[in-house]
């Protein structure tokens, strides 16, 4: 029987012809005292991503690490993400999408050493530099300015940078990944919740460059309402997954998102859509008096409409 690797690196890619070589080389340069399997899942890219991947694998001395999967039909980002994770055989799993890249050759060794010696953690991550148009703009990671993140820290926000994480290989409840944008955020929630009494750790080390470009997922959330809708869908999915209660800070954030989206749809005269998010607000925060805020806004809009006539 083939021995299982210690780490499985999962890389999904679509249309990353310009970036994928650097992403692959960042993984293959890792200096490890253990076996690594590297799963690259190409979601039927319409450009030359496939050729670049094959050439990089064939010419790199560590190309044998790679298990390359090229889908014949486009699955979509989230299904491709889940399919790739399912194939991971390692004790630990690391993520790096095809448009990001690792910069520390000891990333995996440092992270495995930490998780092996600190059983109270199920996730290890670090910091990354944002790179846009070839220029490093800022350092990201650790938004709450602490090293230890518990489950409740992820109820309404994502605190980790996907290209920096290493985590315990954990079976996932895939139904909660439907209709969400941030698969890594849901992943962290499920890992910490299923590995009871564990936390996520954020190192001060810089492990990767996180690339912003026109085809990136975050760049598709153009408007404020796009961003808030994506956040609310994620928060709702996590709420269904865990059946949780919120801190005052979480409630304030949910109230802000819901009211903004409600007002947007109401002003667009999409009243049924507006109503949905008003109801979601009440369900999530479980505060019936919250309805007064919405009624007050509707009353104000009706008065404005009458004066306009």
Backbone bond lengths (Angstrom), bond angles and torsions (degrees), N, CA, C in turn:
res aa  C-N    CA-C-N  psi(-1)  N-CA   C-N-CA  omega(-1)  CA-C   N-CA-C  phi
1 X - - - 1.468 - - 1.536 109.48 -
2 X 1.354 116.06 135.03 1.446 120.59 -179.50 1.531 110.29 -67.20
3 X 1.326 116.35 132.32 1.455 120.93 179.89 1.517 110.27 -69.64
4 X 1.327 115.65 137.77 1.456 120.30 179.88 1.523 110.15 -72.55
5 X 1.338 117.10 141.82 1.465 119.95 176.85 1.530 110.62 -71.93
6 X 1.291 116.41 158.66 1.461 120.56 174.40 1.524 110.58 -73.91
7 X 1.349 116.76 -40.78 1.465 121.14 -178.92 1.522 110.79 -126.14
8 X 1.327 114.43 135.29 1.466 121.42 168.14 1.522 107.65 -109.66
9 X 1.324 116.62 123.83 1.462 121.13 175.00 1.518 107.92 -98.22
10 X 1.331 116.83 124.20 1.461 121.77 -178.17 1.529 109.72 -109.04
11 X 1.321 115.71 123.26 1.460 121.02 179.82 1.516 109.26 -128.45
12 X 1.334 116.64 116.20 1.465 120.39 173.02 1.518 108.11 -98.11
13 X 1.330 115.23 147.41 1.459 119.10 -177.71 1.516 110.57 -147.10
14 X 1.326 114.61 145.79 1.467 122.07 174.05 1.526 107.61 -156.74
15 X 1.302 116.14 116.44 1.456 120.46 177.12 1.513 114.14 66.43
16 X 1.330 116.77 35.88 1.466 121.19 -176.19 1.526 112.66 -108.13
17 X 1.320 116.69 32.37 1.468 120.82 -177.11 1.526 112.61 -51.05
18 X 1.334 116.95 -37.87 1.458 121.36 -175.67 1.527 113.20 -78.07
19 X 1.338 116.56 -16.58 1.465 120.07 -170.68 1.524 114.93 -120.72
20 X 1.326 118.08 -20.65 1.457 121.42 -165.07 1.529 113.12 -65.63
21 X 1.322 118.24 -33.78 1.468 119.50 -179.87 1.528 110.52 -60.54
22 X 1.323 116.95 -46.83 1.457 120.91 -179.65 1.529 110.93 -63.59
23 X 1.339 116.43 -37.10 1.465 120.89 178.22 1.527 110.89 -63.63
24 X 1.336 116.71 -45.59 1.465 121.11 -178.99 1.531 110.73 -66.31
25 X 1.311 116.33 -43.99 1.464 119.56 -178.06 1.525 112.05 -65.32
26 X 1.330 116.87 -30.11 1.460 120.20 176.73 1.514 112.73 -64.38
27 X 1.336 115.74 -30.26 1.472 120.45 176.64 1.527 110.40 -81.46
28 X 1.318 116.30 -46.25 1.467 119.93 -175.48 1.530 113.42 -69.26
29 X 1.328 118.20 -13.94 1.468 120.34 177.33 1.530 112.34 -84.06
30 X 1.356 117.01 -3.10 1.458 119.64 -175.91 1.533 111.75 -62.39
31 X 1.332 114.77 135.38 1.468 122.10 178.48 1.525 107.73 -102.23
32 X 1.338 115.69 106.42 1.468 120.77 -171.63 1.522 111.19 -129.73
33 X 1.313 115.79 147.27 1.462 121.69 174.35 1.525 110.30 -97.54
34 X 1.328 116.70 28.47 1.470 121.92 -178.16 1.530 108.68 -152.68
35 X 1.331 114.58 168.20 1.465 120.20 -178.11 1.524 110.86 -80.04
36 X 1.333 115.04 139.43 1.461 122.52 178.42 1.522 109.01 -123.92
37 X 1.335 116.17 134.89 1.463 119.92 167.27 1.525 107.52 -110.34
38 X 1.314 115.36 140.17 1.459 121.71 -173.54 1.529 107.77 -123.02
39 X 1.322 116.12 107.47 1.463 121.92 -177.24 1.526 109.11 -99.82
40 X 1.327 116.03 116.94 1.466 121.44 175.90 1.524 107.49 -109.80
41 X 1.330 116.38 124.24 1.462 121.24 -176.81 1.525 109.32 -119.14
42 X 1.321 115.60 105.90 1.465 123.23 -177.30 1.532 108.52 -92.98
43 X 1.337 115.74 114.86 1.462 120.89 -174.10 1.525 112.02 -86.05
44 X 1.332 114.99 57.32 1.462 122.37 177.38 1.533 111.17 56.74
45 X 1.319 115.50 54.46 1.470 121.05 -179.03 1.528 111.16 -58.98
46 X 1.347 117.36 138.67 1.467 120.47 -178.20 1.526 113.73 -84.59
47 X 1.348 116.84 -3.74 1.460 120.59 -177.31 1.529 110.67 -109.54
48 X 1.315 117.48 -152.32 1.462 121.07 -177.47 1.514 114.27 -92.30
49 X 1.322 118.12 21.88 1.467 121.37 -178.88 1.523 111.51 -56.68
50 X 1.319 117.26 -42.41 1.467 121.42 -177.76 1.528 111.22 -59.76
51 X 1.314 117.39 -45.44 1.471 121.12 -179.44 1.530 111.17 -63.14
52 X 1.333 116.32 -41.89 1.461 120.16 -179.05 1.526 110.24 -65.01
53 X 1.329 116.46 -42.31 1.468 120.54 179.13 1.529 110.63 -60.30
54 X 1.306 116.43 -50.26 1.469 120.79 -177.73 1.524 111.24 -61.39
55 X 1.318 116.38 -43.42 1.466 120.36 -179.89 1.521 111.63 -64.18
56 X 1.337 115.90 -40.66 1.468 119.97 -179.60 1.525 110.88 -66.26
57 X 1.316 116.61 -43.32 1.463 120.86 179.24 1.531 110.78 -62.15
58 X 1.333 115.14 -45.49 1.470 120.29 -174.64 1.522 113.45 -69.61
59 X 1.311 117.55 -23.34 1.463 120.27 -175.26 1.532 113.40 -105.99
60 X 1.322 117.91 -6.98 1.465 120.47 -177.99 1.532 110.29 -94.02
61 X 1.321 118.57 138.54 1.476 120.37 -178.83 1.535 113.49 -63.65
62 X 1.304 118.47 -22.54 1.462 120.95 177.30 1.523 112.61 -103.00
63 X 1.317 115.65 20.11 1.466 120.57 -179.04 1.513 113.99 -59.04
64 X 1.344 117.36 -22.34 1.469 121.12 -179.56 1.529 112.52 -68.50
65 X 1.319 117.10 -14.00 1.476 120.22 177.04 1.529 111.21 -66.44
66 X 1.337 116.88 -23.65 1.460 121.57 -164.43 1.519 113.22 -86.60
67 X 1.322 114.06 132.63 1.464 122.95 166.28 1.528 105.81 -109.77
68 X 1.326 115.61 102.57 1.467 120.08 -173.87 1.522 110.83 -96.16
69 X 1.329 115.23 127.42 1.460 122.29 179.20 1.523 108.57 -119.58
70 X 1.317 116.93 123.71 1.458 121.45 175.56 1.531 108.33 -116.24
71 X 1.312 116.39 112.43 1.460 120.38 -179.24 1.533 110.23 -74.41
72 X 1.320 116.18 139.49 1.466 120.95 179.67 1.522 111.77 -77.57
73 X 1.336 115.63 -27.19 1.466 121.16 176.85 1.528 108.41 -125.57
74 X 1.312 115.69 149.01 1.465 120.57 179.82 1.525 110.19 -70.95
75 X 1.332 116.19 123.14 1.463 121.55 -179.67 1.529 111.92 -87.82
76 X 1.310 116.82 -28.71 1.452 121.69 -170.03 1.517 109.10 100.90
77 X 1.315 116.17 155.21 1.462 120.58 -172.33 1.525 113.30 -59.41
78 X 1.336 117.54 -49.79 1.461 119.34 -174.43 1.532 112.25 -68.59
79 X 1.343 119.39 -46.60 1.470 118.48 175.84 1.524 113.00 -59.37
80 X 1.322 117.21 -39.04 1.462 120.29 178.02 1.525 110.96 -64.05
81 X 1.323 116.21 -40.84 1.467 122.30 177.38 1.531 110.44 -58.88
82 X 1.321 117.14 -47.07 1.462 121.17 -177.02 1.528 112.02 -70.11
83 X 1.331 116.59 -40.74 1.465 120.87 177.74 1.527 110.40 -60.04
84 X 1.322 116.31 -41.54 1.465 121.11 -178.86 1.528 110.59 -66.70
85 X 1.318 117.23 -43.63 1.464 120.79 178.08 1.531 111.56 -61.90
86 X 1.315 116.80 -36.85 1.473 120.94 179.82 1.525 111.82 -62.51
87 X 1.310 116.85 -29.05 1.462 120.82 -177.57 1.529 112.86 -81.99
88 X 1.319 116.57 -10.63 1.463 120.52 -176.98 1.526 110.91 -70.09
89 X 1.348 117.24 125.06 1.462 121.98 -177.77 1.529 112.37 -103.87
90 X 1.313 116.95 -7.96 1.449 120.63 -173.54 1.519 114.65 -71.98
91 X 1.317 115.45 160.90 1.469 121.33 173.82 1.518 109.69 -65.36
92 X 1.341 115.33 -34.49 1.456 122.26 177.96 1.520 109.25 -124.47
93 X 1.341 114.97 156.94 1.464 121.14 179.95 1.520 108.78 -128.90
94 X 1.326 116.23 138.05 1.465 122.61 174.64 1.524 108.71 -120.44
95 X 1.327 115.91 150.12 1.460 121.56 -179.18 1.518 110.96 -116.70
96 X 1.327 115.71 143.22 1.459 120.94 169.01 1.525 107.09 -159.66
97 X 1.320 117.16 111.97 1.458 119.64 179.08 1.521 110.27 -73.44
98 X 1.329 114.93 162.30 1.461 120.76 -171.01 1.507 116.16 -70.10
99 X 1.351 117.45 -4.55 1.459 119.05 176.41 1.532 112.34 -110.47
100 X 1.345 117.07 2.69 1.465 121.61 174.03 1.526 108.36 -109.13
101 X 1.336 117.58 173.76 1.468 118.44 176.02 1.519 111.04 -158.28
102 X 1.342 114.19 148.30 1.462 121.46 178.62 1.520 110.41 -82.59
103 X 1.341 115.02 145.49 1.456 120.93 -178.33 1.534 113.06 -117.47
104 X 1.321 117.12 -10.68 1.470 121.69 -178.15 1.528 108.90 -108.70
105 X 1.340 118.67 114.26 1.469 120.90 -178.45 1.528 113.86 -68.11
106 X 1.329 117.37 -12.77 1.467 121.17 178.98 1.533 111.96 -104.43
107 X 1.307 116.69 11.76 1.470 120.86 -177.35 1.523 112.22 -50.84
108 X 1.309 117.73 -56.88 1.463 121.30 -175.27 1.523 112.02 -65.27
109 X 1.318 117.34 -40.86 1.462 120.35 -179.11 1.530 110.62 -63.18
110 X 1.316 117.06 -44.77 1.466 121.48 178.71 1.529 110.66 -60.46
111 X 1.323 116.13 -43.24 1.459 120.15 -174.41 1.527 112.03 -72.83
112 X 1.325 116.31 -40.82 1.465 119.16 176.86 1.525 110.32 -63.53
113 X 1.317 117.02 -44.90 1.473 120.62 178.23 1.529 110.70 -56.14
114 X 1.312 116.36 -42.70 1.462 120.13 -178.23 1.530 111.12 -65.46
115 X 1.318 117.83 -49.82 1.466 120.27 -177.21 1.526 112.13 -67.85
116 X 1.311 117.11 -32.07 1.461 119.97 177.12 1.529 111.65 -66.83
117 X 1.318 116.02 -30.95 1.467 120.67 -175.74 1.526 114.39 -100.94
118 X 1.325 116.77 -2.75 1.473 120.87 -178.10 1.529 108.74 -136.97
119 X 1.313 115.77 84.04 1.461 121.70 -172.29 1.527 113.46 -69.87
120 X 1.330 117.21 -11.48 1.461 119.67 179.31 1.536 111.95 -78.42
121 X 1.327 116.33 -1.42 1.467 120.89 178.18 1.531 110.18 -115.57
122 X 1.335 115.34 140.65 1.469 120.49 174.80 1.526 111.98 -111.78
123 X 1.336 116.38 -10.13 1.468 121.67 179.64 1.527 108.95 -136.80
124 X 1.317 115.65 137.65 1.471 121.11 171.98 1.524 107.26 -124.03
125 X 1.313 116.63 134.50 1.463 120.34 178.01 1.521 109.69 -142.48
126 X 1.315 115.45 -179.62 1.456 120.00 179.75 1.508 110.47 -150.00
127 X 1.303 115.85 -153.15 1.460 121.09 -177.85 1.533 109.90 -108.12
128 X 1.315 115.09 161.08 1.462 121.44 178.64 1.519 108.77 -140.15
129 X 1.312 115.04 154.19 1.461 120.70 174.99 1.521 109.22 -98.66
130 X 1.319 116.71 131.55 1.461 120.57 174.42 1.523 108.62 -76.31
131 X 1.319 115.52 130.50 1.459 119.74 177.21 1.526 108.71 -121.82
132 X 1.315 116.10 125.33 1.464 122.24 -178.68 1.519 109.00 -132.52
133 X 1.331 114.78 126.14 1.472 120.64 -177.85 1.527 111.49 53.76
134 X 1.348 115.10 37.37 1.452 120.64 176.68 1.514 114.82 79.60
135 X 1.327 117.06 3.36 1.462 121.23 -177.40 1.524 110.30 -116.05
136 X 1.329 117.57 131.60 1.454 121.86 177.26 1.526 108.71 -76.42
137 X 1.338 116.65 123.03 1.458 120.75 -172.50 1.526 113.28 -103.21
138 X 1.331 117.89 -42.72 1.465 119.66 -177.20 1.523 110.40 -161.98
139 X 1.333 115.32 165.35 1.454 122.87 177.86 1.520 108.38 -98.36
140 X 1.329 117.63 132.70 1.458 121.74 -179.58 1.537 110.51 -125.46
141 X 1.323 114.53 160.04 1.460 121.84 -176.03 1.512 109.50 121.94
142 X 1.339 116.90 146.52 1.463 121.65 176.97 1.536 112.33 62.85
143 X 1.351 118.61 57.69 1.469 120.86 -176.34 1.521 114.25 -66.60
144 X 1.324 118.03 -23.82 1.462 120.64 179.63 1.530 112.35 -95.02
145 X 1.324 115.92 6.68 1.468 122.48 176.36 1.518 112.37 56.03
146 X 1.325 116.40 52.62 1.458 121.82 175.02 1.523 108.38 -151.84
147 X 1.310 116.95 165.55 1.459 120.37 -178.59 1.518 113.29 -91.53
148 X 1.305 117.42 -35.06 1.465 121.89 -175.57 1.524 111.15 -101.86
149 X 1.323 115.70 126.62 1.457 122.18 177.97 1.521 109.48 -118.77
150 X 1.329 116.12 122.55 1.460 121.10 178.41 1.520 109.97 -94.98
151 X 1.320 116.41 174.09 1.461 121.20 -174.47 1.525 112.15 -55.43
152 X 1.328 117.46 -44.95 1.467 120.20 -175.31 1.530 112.69 -64.19
153 X 1.324 117.45 -19.47 1.468 119.97 176.97 1.525 111.85 -66.36
154 X 1.334 117.08 -16.95 1.466 121.47 -176.13 1.524 113.15 -104.09
155 X 1.334 118.18 6.96 1.459 119.70 -176.75 1.522 112.74 -65.29
156 X 1.333 117.84 -36.36 1.463 120.13 -177.01 1.528 113.71 -129.42
157 X 1.337 118.03 5.89 1.457 118.95 176.01 1.523 111.13 -156.41
158 X 1.328 114.19 154.26 1.457 121.76 177.66 1.523 108.45 -93.74
159 X 1.311 117.42 124.08 1.463 121.55 -173.86 1.527 114.70 -106.07
160 X 1.334 117.82 -2.27 1.459 120.50 -174.84 1.520 111.13 -121.14
161 X 1.318 115.86 153.28 1.462 122.60 177.79 1.527 107.83 -98.33
162 X 1.317 116.80 118.89 1.472 121.22 -168.95 1.523 113.51 -56.07
163 X 1.339 117.68 -37.26 1.469 119.39 -176.43 1.520 112.69 -76.76
164 X 1.342 117.91 2.76 1.468 120.29 177.71 1.526 112.84 -110.93
165 X 1.323 119.11 -5.77 1.464 119.70 -168.60 1.533 113.45 -87.77
166 X 1.332 113.76 150.49 1.458 124.06 164.60 1.515 105.56 -134.27
167 X 1.333 118.17 134.20 1.458 120.03 -174.93 1.524 111.50 -144.46
168 X 1.315 115.20 161.32 1.448 120.98 177.42 1.530 109.49 -66.13
169 X 1.307 116.67 131.56 1.463 121.12 178.83 1.523 108.44 -64.88
170 X 1.321 116.33 114.82 1.460 122.70 -170.20 1.523 110.03 -131.07
171 X 1.350 119.04 132.68 1.469 120.81 175.54 1.533 110.59 -59.51
172 X 1.329 116.36 138.26 1.459 120.68 -174.65 1.525 111.87 -110.75
173 X 1.327 115.53 148.38 1.463 122.17 172.53 1.520 106.68 -88.96
174 X 1.322 116.14 96.33 1.463 120.34 -166.92 1.527 113.63 -70.82
175 X 1.314 118.11 -23.35 1.465 119.79 -176.73 1.527 112.42 -62.47
176 X 1.323 117.51 -23.45 1.457 120.31 -178.70 1.524 112.79 -83.27
177 X 1.316 116.84 -2.28 1.458 120.67 177.39 1.526 112.21 -90.80
178 X 1.313 117.17 -5.26 1.465 120.93 -178.31 1.533 110.15 -72.51
179 X 1.301 116.04 139.83 1.473 123.50 173.32 1.522 113.51 63.43
180 X 1.337 116.97 26.64 1.461 119.39 174.37 1.521 108.91 -120.42
181 X 1.321 115.72 159.98 1.462 121.58 -179.14 1.526 111.36 -96.15
182 X 1.345 116.05 -36.63 1.460 120.69 -170.20 1.528 111.17 -101.72
183 X 1.334 115.85 84.92 1.455 120.47 -178.50 1.514 113.09 -64.88
184 X 1.334 116.85 -34.60 1.467 119.50 -179.36 1.523 111.11 -66.54
185 X 1.323 118.45 -36.09 1.465 122.74 179.29 1.527 110.24 -62.43
186 X 1.338 116.50 -48.20 1.468 119.84 177.34 1.520 110.88 -62.88
187 X 1.309 116.45 -36.17 1.463 122.01 177.63 1.526 111.05 -58.13
188 X 1.324 117.62 -48.26 1.461 121.05 -179.02 1.529 111.47 -62.82
189 X 1.318 116.24 -40.27 1.466 120.75 178.63 1.520 110.62 -59.28
190 X 1.328 116.08 -46.46 1.458 119.32 -177.24 1.530 112.02 -71.30
191 X 1.315 117.58 -36.86 1.472 119.73 179.35 1.522 110.79 -62.83
192 X 1.333 117.07 -48.34 1.462 120.02 -178.04 1.524 110.95 -68.55
193 X 1.327 117.87 -38.52 1.469 120.00 -178.49 1.528 111.75 -70.23
194 X 1.335 117.70 -34.21 1.461 120.31 -177.97 1.531 112.96 -85.28
195 X 1.324 116.63 -25.37 1.465 120.35 172.78 1.529 106.98 -95.83
196 X 1.316 115.42 84.27 1.461 123.14 -169.00 1.532 112.35 -53.51
197 X 1.327 113.86 139.35 1.477 122.14 177.08 1.526 113.06 61.65
198 X 1.324 116.43 33.40 1.466 119.96 175.75 1.531 110.16 -116.11
199 X 1.316 114.84 168.31 1.460 122.28 -177.37 1.524 109.48 -135.15
200 X 1.330 114.90 173.48 1.466 121.94 169.72 1.521 108.15 -105.17
201 X 1.326 116.07 141.01 1.465 121.55 -179.64 1.521 109.13 -113.45
202 X 1.325 116.21 137.02 1.460 121.10 176.56 1.529 109.07 -114.29
203 X 1.318 116.13 114.23 1.463 122.17 178.63 1.530 110.16 -80.26
204 X 1.306 116.37 158.63 1.467 120.94 174.79 1.525 111.60 -81.57
205 X 1.340 117.28 -7.18 1.462 121.32 -179.91 1.527 110.99 -68.43
206 X 1.314 116.22 144.92 1.466 122.07 174.37 1.528 107.79 -95.38
207 X 1.323 115.99 118.26 1.459 120.55 -173.34 1.521 114.87 -105.40
208 X 1.338 117.18 -21.47 1.461 117.41 -168.28 1.522 112.07 -156.49
209 X 1.319 114.10 168.68 1.464 122.28 167.57 1.518 108.38 -111.08
210 X 1.326 114.50 127.31 1.463 122.40 179.33 1.520 107.41 -101.20
211 X 1.320 115.64 117.38 1.467 119.45 -169.52 1.536 111.46 -95.83
212 X 1.325 115.18 129.20 1.460 121.58 171.75 1.518 108.70 -99.94
213 X 1.342 116.25 126.59 1.459 120.06 178.25 1.514 108.89 -154.54
214 X 1.302 116.69 170.54 1.456 122.48 -171.53 1.526 113.14 -58.87
215 X 1.323 117.58 -34.06 1.455 120.41 -177.09 1.517 114.64 -89.66
216 X 1.337 117.69 -0.41 1.457 120.84 -178.26 1.519 112.76 -71.32
217 X 1.340 115.81 155.63 1.465 121.20 -176.67 1.528 111.42 -60.57
218 X 1.328 117.64 -46.20 1.459 120.40 -176.95 1.529 111.88 -64.15
219 X 1.319 116.78 -26.11 1.459 119.77 -179.18 1.527 111.91 -74.74
220 X 1.350 117.25 -13.45 1.464 120.48 176.99 1.517 111.96 -79.84
221 X 1.332 117.36 -17.01 1.464 121.25 178.07 1.523 108.08 -89.17
222 X 1.312 114.84 77.84 1.452 121.22 -168.02 1.528 112.21 -75.59
223 X 1.326 116.93 -48.47 1.459 121.05 -173.43 1.530 111.66 -97.11
224 X 1.317 115.26 167.10 1.464 120.52 177.19 1.519 111.17 -60.96
225 X 1.342 116.57 -41.01 1.467 118.05 -179.96 1.522 112.24 -68.40
226 X 1.341 117.69 -32.91 1.469 120.33 174.93 1.523 109.96 -60.06
227 X 1.315 115.69 -46.36 1.462 121.52 -178.98 1.530 110.56 -64.01
228 X 1.317 117.20 -47.23 1.463 120.68 -178.36 1.529 111.65 -66.11
229 X 1.332 117.19 -39.08 1.469 120.18 177.62 1.521 111.13 -62.26
230 X 1.338 116.69 -43.34 1.471 120.72 178.63 1.525 110.40 -63.50
231 X 1.339 116.87 -42.51 1.460 120.78 178.83 1.535 111.00 -62.99
232 X 1.321 116.63 -44.03 1.471 120.40 -178.46 1.522 111.81 -66.17
233 X 1.328 117.10 -40.99 1.464 119.73 177.56 1.526 110.77 -60.57
234 X 1.331 115.66 -39.47 1.460 120.96 179.23 1.530 110.59 -67.67
235 X 1.321 116.44 -46.57 1.467 121.25 -179.84 1.525 110.45 -60.23
236 X 1.316 116.16 -42.05 1.463 120.43 179.55 1.528 111.01 -64.68
237 X 1.337 117.27 -41.70 1.468 120.65 179.18 1.525 111.05 -63.86
238 X 1.327 117.20 -40.51 1.469 121.34 177.86 1.523 110.12 -65.71
239 X 1.328 116.44 -39.39 1.466 121.29 178.83 1.525 110.72 -61.36
240 X 1.322 116.84 -41.37 1.471 121.17 178.45 1.520 110.93 -68.14
241 X 1.316 116.10 -35.28 1.462 121.18 -177.97 1.526 111.49 -69.41
242 X 1.343 116.41 -39.01 1.464 120.16 -170.94 1.527 114.91 -111.30
243 X 1.344 118.47 -19.01 1.470 121.34 -176.12 1.525 110.34 53.68
244 X 1.323 115.67 64.84 1.460 121.72 -169.24 1.526 112.30 -108.96
245 X 1.314 115.22 173.94 1.460 122.52 171.50 1.521 108.04 -121.13
246 X 1.336 116.89 156.99 1.456 121.31 -169.22 1.521 113.24 -111.31
247 X 1.325 114.39 154.47 1.459 122.09 172.16 1.526 108.55 -78.33
248 X 1.342 118.13 164.93 1.472 120.10 175.56 1.526 112.90 -56.44
249 X 1.335 116.56 -36.89 1.466 120.10 178.82 1.527 111.17 -65.31
250 X 1.333 116.27 -41.11 1.464 120.73 177.32 1.526 110.76 -63.32
251 X 1.314 116.13 -43.61 1.469 121.18 -178.80 1.523 110.61 -61.96
252 X 1.327 116.82 -43.25 1.465 120.38 178.13 1.525 110.99 -59.40
253 X 1.318 116.34 -41.11 1.459 120.80 -179.70 1.537 111.11 -66.17
254 X 1.324 116.20 -44.43 1.469 120.83 179.04 1.518 110.64 -63.78
255 X 1.318 116.70 -43.70 1.465 120.78 178.18 1.523 111.48 -59.27
256 X 1.315 116.18 -42.47 1.475 121.36 -179.81 1.521 110.94 -63.25
257 X 1.327 116.36 -48.13 1.466 120.56 179.78 1.525 111.61 -60.85
258 X 1.325 116.30 -50.21 1.462 120.78 -174.84 1.522 111.79 -64.02
259 X 1.317 116.50 -44.40 1.462 119.45 -178.30 1.520 111.19 -66.28
260 X 1.325 116.92 -39.65 1.460 120.02 179.04 1.536 110.03 -61.30
261 X 1.324 116.81 -47.07 1.465 120.95 -178.16 1.532 110.13 -67.07
262 X 1.330 116.68 -40.64 1.468 121.10 176.95 1.533 110.27 -57.16
263 X 1.328 117.22 -49.77 1.463 121.44 -179.35 1.527 111.45 -61.96
264 X 1.338 115.53 -39.86 1.463 119.23 179.78 1.523 110.95 -60.54
265 X 1.318 116.92 -50.91 1.463 120.36 -177.96 1.535 111.49 -67.67
266 X 1.322 116.66 -36.89 1.464 120.01 -179.76 1.531 110.36 -63.40
267 X 1.320 117.07 -44.47 1.464 120.82 -179.98 1.521 111.47 -67.01
268 X 1.351 116.13 -26.49 1.466 120.90 175.60 1.526 112.21 -82.60
269 X 1.333 116.40 1.73 1.468 125.03 -177.61 1.530 112.34 63.00
270 X 1.332 115.37 26.16 1.458 120.98 173.47 1.535 107.20 -97.59
271 X 1.310 114.35 73.30 1.460 121.00 -167.97 1.529 113.17 -67.59
272 X 1.323 116.91 -35.39 1.472 118.86 179.32 1.523 110.70 -66.14
273 X 1.347 116.54 -39.48 1.466 120.26 176.95 1.527 111.00 -64.58
274 X 1.330 115.40 -41.79 1.463 119.84 178.55 1.523 110.35 -61.20
275 X 1.310 116.55 -45.26 1.470 121.60 -179.03 1.527 111.12 -58.21
276 X 1.336 116.97 -39.83 1.470 121.66 -179.41 1.520 110.79 -57.06
277 X 1.329 117.03 -43.64 1.461 119.33 -175.75 1.523 112.88 -79.67
278 X 1.339 116.48 -24.42 1.449 118.30 170.86 1.523 111.01 -66.64
279 X 1.321 116.00 -42.55 1.466 120.87 178.32 1.519 111.12 -66.29
280 X 1.335 116.87 -40.98 1.467 120.09 178.57 1.523 110.80 -59.61
281 X 1.324 116.66 -38.95 1.457 120.78 178.23 1.530 110.50 -58.59
282 X 1.329 116.06 -46.67 1.463 120.55 -178.62 1.531 111.24 -65.18
283 X 1.323 116.56 -39.88 1.470 120.76 -178.59 1.528 110.88 -67.91
284 X 1.326 117.07 -43.07 1.465 120.89 -175.89 1.524 112.15 -68.94
285 X 1.325 117.10 -46.79 1.475 119.13 -174.29 1.521 113.29 -92.57
286 X 1.352 116.33 -12.88 1.478 121.40 176.74 1.530 112.23 55.71
287 X 1.335 114.63 44.25 1.471 120.19 177.10 1.526 108.25 -128.99
288 X 1.348 117.78 94.11 1.474 121.73 -176.73 1.526 113.74 -56.39
289 X 1.339 116.55 -30.90 1.458 118.90 -178.25 1.525 112.53 -65.35
290 X 1.319 115.71 -14.37 1.455 120.85 178.41 1.527 111.37 -59.97
291 X 1.337 117.32 -23.07 1.464 121.56 -178.51 1.524 112.20 -61.55
292 X 1.345 116.04 -24.87 1.465 119.74 -179.62 1.526 111.77 -61.59
293 X 1.319 116.34 -34.83 1.468 120.56 179.60 1.526 110.39 -63.43
294 X 1.318 115.94 -41.28 1.457 120.88 -178.99 1.522 111.13 -71.81
295 X 1.314 116.91 -40.98 1.467 120.40 178.39 1.523 111.10 -64.50
296 X 1.311 116.27 -37.43 1.460 120.72 178.11 1.528 111.09 -63.89
297 X 1.333 116.01 -41.53 1.462 119.80 178.59 1.528 110.76 -65.05
298 X 1.339 116.82 -44.07 1.468 120.45 179.87 1.526 110.24 -61.39
299 X 1.331 116.47 -43.73 1.471 121.00 179.17 1.528 110.73 -59.96
300 X 1.327 115.92 -42.39 1.460 120.71 179.32 1.525 111.30 -63.60
301 X 1.337 116.22 -41.42 1.463 120.58 179.78 1.528 111.74 -66.07
302 X 1.334 116.39 -37.89 1.470 119.98 178.67 1.535 110.68 -66.55
303 X 1.316 117.06 -39.89 1.465 120.38 178.09 1.517 110.10 -63.97
304 X 1.319 117.10 -44.52 1.461 122.04 179.29 1.525 110.55 -59.65
305 X 1.342 115.77 -40.56 1.440 121.36 -179.64 1.537 111.56 -65.57
306 X 1.319 116.65 -40.12 1.466 121.86 -179.52 1.527 110.54 -68.11
307 X 1.334 116.34 -41.72 1.471 119.64 179.36 1.505 111.09 -65.76
308 X 1.326 115.86 -32.45 1.471 119.94 -179.33 1.510 111.32 -65.90
309 X 1.324 115.78 -28.01 1.464 119.52 179.88 1.522 111.11 -79.32
